[in-house]
Amino acid sequence: MQISNSLVSSVVLLNMKQLYLLITFVFTVVAQNLRRSDITSLPVESMLLQAGDNITVSCPGVNEQSLVLALEWFSVSNNQKLIEFASDTITVWADQDRISLLRDTYGLDFHPIAAEDSGDYVCLVNNRPKAEALVRLIVQGVPDPPGRPLIMSFTSRSVNLSWAPSQDIHHSLIKNYVIHVR
């Protein structure tokens, strides 16, 4: 029996489509299970960091004696898989130019870390349904500038200014403002 090339390619395309749908379904189920699992019961490891630094976040529960066959890093805050390790293959799903996996420690490496990376992260090892701990990153960065100053009142010797606060202070404390006069 002879099968035409167009029929074979259609079957291959259908199988590739099915494979894509299966991968999407598995990822969705894992993400939903991650959300459903009681993350609030996990111990929290907080890290206060400076934006612009290169840092590595250790995978809770993994040490040099651990046998790691599969590993996934998730951003719980963004509901996004960041990195997947399986069969000596590393797949980076987000920010490929800034985020990587250290092969020797399975740590999540940020080069450099940004204020937008603040949030909660989990590392799932060997297809476990629940993480050992939640890693909370608090990344301090330069605050956004305040709103445009408005002159509220003035005299010959003084001026009273007002402005809207910064939209995002990036976890940094604003101690004072410096006003430059031209």
N, C-alpha and C positions, 0 to 999 in steps of 0.2 A: 504494500500500500504506500502510495506516495502522497506526501502532504506538501501543499504549496508553501513557498517562502512567506507569503503574506499571512497565511494562517498561523505559521509558527511564530512570526514576529508579533502577531496579535495576541497569541497565548502568552508570550514572554512579557509583553506590555501589561497584559492583565495580571500576570503574576507579580510583576514589579509594583503595579498599583495596589494589589492586595498586600504585598510586603510593606509598602509605605503605610497603608491603612493599619496594618497590624502594629507596626512600630509606633505610629501615632496613638493607637489605642493603648498599648502597653505604657507609653510615657504618660498618658492621661490618667490611667489607673494608678500608676506609681505616684503621680503628683496629687491625686485625690486622696490616696491613702496617707500620704505625707501630711496633707491638710487635716484629714480626719483624725490622725493619731494625735493624742493629747500633747501638743508641743509645750503647753504650760507646765506639764509635769516634768519636763526635762531639766536637768541642771543647766544653768546659764554660765558660760565663760565669757565675760566682758573684756573687751580690749579698747583702750583709748589711744587713738593713733593720730598722727599729723598727716594731712594731705601732702602728697608729693614724695613721701617716703616709700621705699621698696620694703615690703613686709611679706612674711609667710605665715599663714594661719595653719596650725597643726590640726590634723584630723583627730578629734577626741576618740579614744579607745584604740588608736593605732600606735604601735611602738616598733622598735627594730626587730622584735621577735614575731610580729604579726604576719600571718600568711594572708596576703591580700590577692584575691583572684579577680575581684570586681569592686569598683568604687565609684561613687557619684557624689559630686558637690552640688548642692541646691541653694539658691537664694530664696529663703522663705518669704522675705519681704516683697520680692518681685515675682514670686511664684514661677521661677525659671531655673531650669537645669543649666549649670555652668560648665561642668566638666564631667566626662565619663571615661573611666578606665576599665578595660576588659581585654583579656588575652594579649597583654603587652601592647595594646593600642590605646592611644589617648585621643579623645575627641573633645575639642573645645567648642562649646555651643554659643558662648557670648564673649564679647570683648577680646578677641583673639590676639590683639596687639598688646594688651595689658595684663591678661590673666593666663596663668599656666599652672601645670601640676608638676611638683617636684617628684621625680620618679623614686628617689631613695626614701623619702619620708611620707609621700602622698599628701603633702601640704599644699594648700591653695596659695599660690604666689601672685601677689599684685605688684606690678612694676610700671608706674607708681600707683599708689592707692589714691583715690579721689574722694571728695566729700560725698559724692553720689553713691559711693560704695557702702555708706553707713546702712546697717540693717542686720537681719538675722540670717545665719547660714547653718546648714547641717551637712554632715558627711555620712553617707550610707555605705557600709562596708559589706561586701559579699552578699548582696541582695537582701540584707536585713530590712524588715519593714519599719524599724524605729531606730533613730539615731541615739548615740551614747549621750550627747549633750548638744545644746544649742550654743553657737558661737555668735555673740553680739558684737558687731564692730561699730564703734562710735568714732567717726573720722572728723577731726576738726580741720576746717579750712578757712580761708579768708572770707569774711562776711560779704554779702552783696552790698553795694553802696546804698546809702540812705536815699530817700526821695529828694527831689529838688528843693533847696531851701526857699522859704517864703519870708518876706519881711513883714513882721507883725506890727512893729512900731519902731520909730527911730527919733533920736534927738541929734543935736549938733555934736555930741560926744559919745553916743552909744546907739546900738541897734539890737533889736530883739528879733531873733530868728526862730523859725520852727520848720521841721521837716518830718516826713513820714519815716518810720523805722525801715530797716532793711527787710527785703522780702524773705530772705533766708540767711540766717547767721551761721549756718554750717557747724552747729554745735560749739561755737566759739563765743566767749563772753566779750561783749563790747564794753570796755572800760571808759573810753572817752572818744571824743571826736576832735579832729584838728581842723581848724578853719583857716584857710589861706586867703589873704586879702591881696588883690592885685593893685 
